[in-house]
Amino acid sequence: SKFVNDKWMIKNGFLNDVQEHKPWWWNIKVQKLNLSAPLILLPEVSCQKAIEILQEKGYDQAPVVAESGLILGMVTLSNTLSSVLAGNAEFSDPVTKVTYNQFSKIGLEDSLGKLSCILENDHFAIVVHQQMQFNGNGSSFMKPMVFGVVTAMDLLTFVSRNDKK
């Protein structure tokens, strides 16, 4: 059951890590990964255009974000291609037809240990940062901004470059 699984509890923010023998990098914050700004697709981008953009820019995946800032999900090159080739989507369909809407989010202030728990089950996590915005009448609200996409390779690269054996 999920509620007694420590890794699930850590991943979902219900429990601080309980690992007794933590590696040196366990408590370092996600912001230390120095992620590059992500490529973001708007929901109306067609599958064809998404494939072209991802190939041209050398990305395997990109978040799909509405103009309002709402994170709709993640599109991957392989899923888009396989969906089109299998006939489940057309090249002209909006990319939202092939978007994964189940994804993990992690904050810049979260630990690499928490990220590690997420990446044990997920191929990537979307790094989000809450930004305060003000509207015309002066009232404020917090808006999630996509700061990056992080994969196990990003974590492995950081650990191997900074290994403190």
VEXSESE-525018 format. One record per residue (C-alpha): x, y, z; residue in three letters. Coordinates in nm, 2 decimals, decimal comma, always signed. Each point is the difference from the previous one (the first is absolute). Layout:
<nodes>
((X; Y; Z); ala)
...
</nodes>
This chain:
<nodes>
((+0,00; +0,00; +0,00); ser)
((+0,13; +0,35; -0,09); lys)
((-0,06; +0,15; +0,35); phe)
((+0,25; -0,23; +0,16); val)
((+0,26; +0,03; -0,28); asn)
((+0,27; +0,25; +0,12); asp)
((+0,11; +0,08; -0,36); lys)
((-0,35; +0,09; -0,10); trp)
((-0,05; +0,20; +0,32); met)
((+0,33; +0,20; -0,08); ile)
((-0,09; +0,05; -0,36); lys)
((-0,34; +0,14; +0,09); asn)
((+0,13; +0,23; +0,27); gly)
((-0,16; -0,19; +0,30); phe)
((+0,33; -0,11; +0,15); leu)
((+0,35; +0,14; +0,02); asn)
((+0,26; -0,25; -0,11); asp)
((+0,06; -0,29; +0,23); val)
((+0,31; -0,14; -0,16); gln)
((+0,25; -0,07; +0,27); glu)
((+0,32; -0,01; -0,22); his)
((-0,05; +0,29; -0,23); lys)
((+0,24; +0,07; -0,28); pro)
((+0,19; +0,34; +0,02); trp)
((-0,24; +0,15; -0,26); trp)
((-0,33; -0,10; +0,17); trp)
((-0,08; +0,33; +0,16); asn)
((+0,13; +0,23; -0,27); ile)
((-0,28; +0,21; -0,16); lys)
((-0,13; -0,06; -0,35); val)
((+0,10; +0,36; -0,10); gln)
((+0,37; -0,11; +0,01); lys)
((-0,05; -0,22; -0,31); leu)
((+0,03; +0,32; -0,21); asn)
((-0,27; -0,11; -0,24); leu)
((-0,04; +0,18; -0,33); ser)
((-0,33; +0,17; -0,08); ala)
((-0,25; -0,24; -0,15); pro)
((-0,15; +0,00; -0,34); leu)
((-0,38; +0,06; +0,06); ile)
((-0,28; -0,08; -0,24); leu)
((-0,34; +0,16; +0,00); leu)
((-0,30; -0,23; -0,02); pro)
((-0,10; +0,10; -0,35); glu)
((+0,33; -0,11; -0,15); val)
((-0,06; -0,29; -0,25); ser)
((+0,15; -0,34; +0,04); cys)
((+0,19; +0,06; -0,32); gln)
((+0,14; +0,33; +0,12); lys)
((+0,09; -0,15; +0,34); ala)
((+0,20; -0,27; -0,17); ile)
((+0,18; +0,25; -0,22); glu)
((+0,08; +0,23; +0,30); ile)
((+0,12; -0,28; +0,22); leu)
((+0,23; -0,14; -0,27); gln)
((+0,13; +0,34; -0,11); glu)
((+0,08; +0,10; +0,36); lys)
((+0,13; -0,34; +0,11); gly)
((-0,25; -0,06; +0,27); tyr)
((-0,17; -0,34; +0,09); asp)
((-0,28; +0,16; +0,19); gln)
((-0,16; +0,34; +0,08); ala)
((-0,26; +0,12; +0,25); pro)
((-0,33; +0,11; -0,15); val)
((-0,11; +0,32; +0,18); val)
((-0,32; +0,21; -0,06); ala)
((+0,05; +0,38; -0,04); glu)
((-0,15; +0,03; +0,35); ser)
((+0,30; -0,19; +0,13); gly)
((-0,19; -0,32; +0,08); leu)
((+0,22; -0,30; -0,06); ile)
((-0,20; -0,24; -0,21); leu)
((+0,26; -0,27; -0,02); gly)
((+0,30; -0,13; -0,19); met)
((+0,04; -0,09; -0,37); val)
((+0,28; -0,24; -0,10); thr)
((+0,13; -0,05; -0,35); leu)
((-0,03; -0,38; +0,02); ser)
((-0,36; +0,01; +0,12); asn)
((-0,10; +0,25; -0,26); thr)
((+0,15; -0,20; -0,28); leu)
((-0,14; -0,33; +0,12); ser)
((-0,35; +0,15; +0,05); ser)
((+0,00; +0,14; -0,36); val)
((+0,14; -0,32; -0,15); leu)
((-0,25; -0,22; +0,19); ala)
((-0,29; +0,22; -0,13); gly)
((-0,09; +0,12; +0,35); asn)
((+0,08; +0,36; -0,10); ala)
((+0,03; +0,20; -0,32); glu)
((+0,30; +0,23; -0,09); phe)
((-0,25; +0,28; +0,00); ser)
((-0,14; -0,07; +0,35); asp)
((+0,09; +0,23; +0,28); pro)
((+0,29; -0,12; +0,21); val)
((-0,24; -0,04; +0,30); thr)
((-0,13; -0,32; -0,17); lys)
((+0,34; -0,17; +0,07); val)
((+0,09; +0,18; +0,33); thr)
((+0,07; -0,19; +0,32); tyr)
((-0,21; +0,16; +0,26); asn)
((+0,14; -0,20; +0,29); gln)
((+0,33; +0,14; +0,10); phe)
((+0,20; +0,08; +0,31); ser)
((+0,08; +0,35; +0,10); lys)
((+0,29; +0,10; +0,22); ile)
((+0,11; +0,34; +0,13); gly)
((+0,33; +0,18; -0,01); leu)
((+0,03; -0,03; +0,38); glu)
((-0,07; -0,37; +0,01); asp)
((+0,29; -0,24; +0,06); ser)
((+0,17; -0,22; -0,25); leu)
((-0,10; -0,28; +0,23); gly)
((-0,36; +0,07; -0,06); lys)
((+0,08; +0,03; -0,38); leu)
((+0,17; -0,34; +0,02); ser)
((-0,31; -0,16; +0,15); cys)
((-0,21; +0,15; -0,28); ile)
((+0,24; -0,11; -0,28); leu)
((-0,01; -0,36; +0,13); glu)
((-0,35; -0,03; -0,16); asn)
((-0,02; +0,29; -0,24); asp)
((+0,21; +0,08; -0,31); his)
((+0,00; +0,38; +0,08); phe)
((-0,13; +0,26; +0,24); ala)
((-0,11; +0,35; -0,08); ile)
((+0,18; +0,26; +0,21); val)
((-0,24; +0,27; +0,10); val)
((+0,04; +0,32; +0,19); his)
((-0,29; +0,20; +0,15); gln)
((+0,01; +0,36; -0,11); gln)
((-0,20; +0,28; +0,15); met)
((-0,20; +0,19; -0,27); gln)
((-0,22; +0,31; +0,03); phe)
((-0,31; +0,07; -0,20); asn)
((-0,14; +0,34; -0,10); gly)
((-0,18; +0,07; +0,33); asn)
((+0,32; -0,07; +0,20); gly)
((-0,10; -0,33; +0,14); ser)
((+0,27; -0,27; -0,01); ser)
((-0,01; -0,37; -0,07); phe)
((+0,26; -0,28; -0,03); met)
((+0,06; -0,14; -0,34); lys)
((+0,20; -0,31; -0,07); pro)
((+0,28; +0,06; -0,25); met)
((+0,18; -0,29; -0,18); val)
((+0,36; +0,05; +0,09); phe)
((+0,13; -0,32; -0,17); gly)
((-0,03; -0,37; -0,06); val)
((+0,23; -0,23; +0,19); val)
((+0,09; -0,36; -0,08); thr)
((+0,20; -0,27; +0,16); ala)
((+0,28; +0,09; -0,23); met)
((+0,01; +0,35; +0,14); asp)
((+0,03; -0,13; +0,35); leu)
((+0,26; -0,26; -0,10); leu)
((+0,20; +0,27; -0,18); thr)
((-0,01; +0,23; +0,30); phe)
((+0,11; -0,28; +0,24); val)
((+0,28; -0,13; -0,22); ser)
((+0,14; +0,35; -0,06); arg)
((-0,01; +0,09; +0,36); asn)
((+0,08; -0,33; +0,16); asp)
((+0,15; +0,05; +0,35); lys)
((+0,12; -0,35; +0,08); lys)
</nodes>
